[in-house]
């Protein structure tokens, strides 16, 4: 009986530790590190985004510089003036033109080592980028 109690307690502590550890990982922090790099649109291979660690996003089309923007990943509402769902798993990308201050906002569906999936807020649809 005592052995079973020790096994149960050990298993309980391991599960509790895993839960606490995974709950403490902020999805925004995770997305901020994963987004850094060069991304090519799967739908239009002429469209390229380059995200840097200093919160800059440079956009190119046909290898021509379109604009250089600032970006922010957050988990707040509203996004671009639209109320959005906030929970422990949501994260949003806003890209702001540094000259016109015009913003584009996206819900981040996921960023992996090779694919980024985002959805424009208020428009719908999904845009998929492949890491270059």
N, C-alpha and C positions, 0 to 999 in steps of 0.2 A: 504494500500500500504506500509506504514511504517513497519507494522508487518511482511509482506512478506520479506522485505529487511533485517530486523533483523534476521529472520529465515534463509534466504539464506546466510547472512554473517556468522552466527553461524555455519551452516553446512559447509561452505567453510573453515572456520578456523579449524574445527575438522578434515576434510579430509586432509588439508594441514599439520596439526600437525602429523597425523598418517603417512602420506607419508614421512615426514622429519624424524620421529622416526625410521621407518622401513628402510629407506635408510641409516641411520647412523650405523646400526648394521653390523659389518664387518663379513662376513661369515667365515673367517679364525679364528677370535676370538671365534665364536660360535662353530666351529668344534674342536678347541683346548680343550675346556672344556668338550665337549660331548665325545671325544675319550677316555678319562681317564677311565680305567677299564679293565676287563678281557673279551676277545672275543674268541669264539670257531667257527671254520669254519663250515658252514652248510654242505659243500660238504665232508669234511674230519674231523670228530669230534676229531681226534687225534692231530690236529693242533690248538694251542692256542697262542694268543698274549696278552701280558699284557702291557698296556700303563700307564705311570705314569706322574704326573705333572711336573717332572724334565726332561721331554723330553727323557725318556728311554723307549725302547720297548724290552721286553724279549720274545723270541719265544721258545715254547716248542713243542715237538712232542712225543706222547705216554708218557707224563709226564716227559720226559727227556729234560733237557736244551739244546737247539740247539745253540742259540747265544743271546748275549745281545747287543742291538743296540741303536743308537741315532735316534730320528725321528724329523721331521720338517713338519709343515703344512704351506703352503704358497700359494700365488696366483701370481706366477711369471713364466716367460718362459725364457729359456728352463727348462724342467724337465728331468733329466738323459740324457742331450744332445739332447733332442727332443723338437722342437718348439710345444707349446701347446696354445690353446685358452685361453685368459684372458678376463674376464669381471667381473661384480660386483657379480656374483653368483658362479664363479668357485673357487675351492680350491683343492690343491694337497697335497698328503702325500709322503714324501720321507723317506725311512728307510735306514740308513747307518750303515754297520757293523763297529763297533769301532776298530776292529783289521785289517781287510783287506781293509777298506774304500770303499768296494763295495756297490753300491746304488741300491735300488729298488724304483721305482716311480709309484704312483697310482693317478688316478683322483678319488676324493671323490664324489660319487653320492649322498650319504646321510648318516647321523648318527642320529639315534633316541635313545630313552631310551633303546631300545631292539635290534635294527638291525643296522649294518654298512654295506654299500654297496660301494665297490671300484672296479676300473678297472685298470689293469696293463697298463701303458703307453707303446705304441709301440707293444703291444701284442693283446690287445682287450679282450673281455669277461668280465664277472662280477664275483667278489668273494663276497659272503655274509657271514657275521659273526653274530652270536647271542651273546648278552651280557650274561655272566654267572652270 
